[in-house]
């Protein structure tokens, strides 16, 4: 647990942060957000004493951070920044192993941990362990930065706009990847961002700051549905309902759907449609291959004249038409609009057909 009580930071006569009270429970992902100069990065840096607080108390698991040596404190806290800060003269593996080395781990344990983290973050150890930072793309370097922060297996991870300098596609991919990693590791994460979409997507709680003070601290859902004042309303934007969809997953809205293999005979297909007569889903069936992969669909009107399902079905590109179960409803809604349809097929992690999601359910969520 991280507890900040009456915390303030003054530079000269100006308060960057004042009278801040905030508690972060073990395993929580708390996003500090607000406009530039609101004090969010200063607040983050006071936790690991990169910046010393002027007033108040900061405690980790009940222990005042000022009672700890800075080296001891920081070795127990992962730290990721936008500029990454990899050592240019060290390989990727050596960069990741910095903190384990400082903690006194032996070489075998350090190497094992470094390679495990590369694997976890989607970087093949055989390909990346021996590379130097200059040989990495921005996204790859940021993954290594996250791996280094996790290397000592800290309970706490501080992240200061870690994805802010990346292009939108890489940024969205890393956000999703890190969210999945956090789901598995359950670290206590304090994450600074100025992007409300990023905060809503990643955080369990969002702490919105203005002029060094907390304005509202709530779950993303509550922040979007019950903004405290006009500043919060303006900051979260007019598309609050759409932002909320980024918190919801397709897997929670999947409906069972009829499907047939592409090898089914025309007569059997017509029999299947006849048996479904009167049901809501009787208008069409999805068509799959022998491995369960999506090939297309066929409707009841066409079934009467079908000679071969393989020839007469409407073929689709699963990469363009289908959604994954772990997609957000916001991603699904975008595809609904793009494709101009009212239902989309859902695939599992192996690419097998797993049902469908309907536009009506998304709009009612």
Helices and strands as residue ranges (DSSP letters): E 2-11, E 14-24, E 29-34, H 40-47, E 55-60, E 63-64, G 65-67, H 70-75, E 77-81, H 92-96, H 98-102, H 107-120, H 125-128, G 133-135, H 138-150, E 156-160, H 168-185, E 188-193, H 196-202, E 205-210, E 213-218, H 220-225, H 230-236, H 240-245, G 250-252, E 259-261, H 266-275, E 284-288, E 294-299, H 300-303, H 309-312, E 314-315, H 318-321, E 323-324, H 329-339, E 343-347, E 353-358, H 359-364
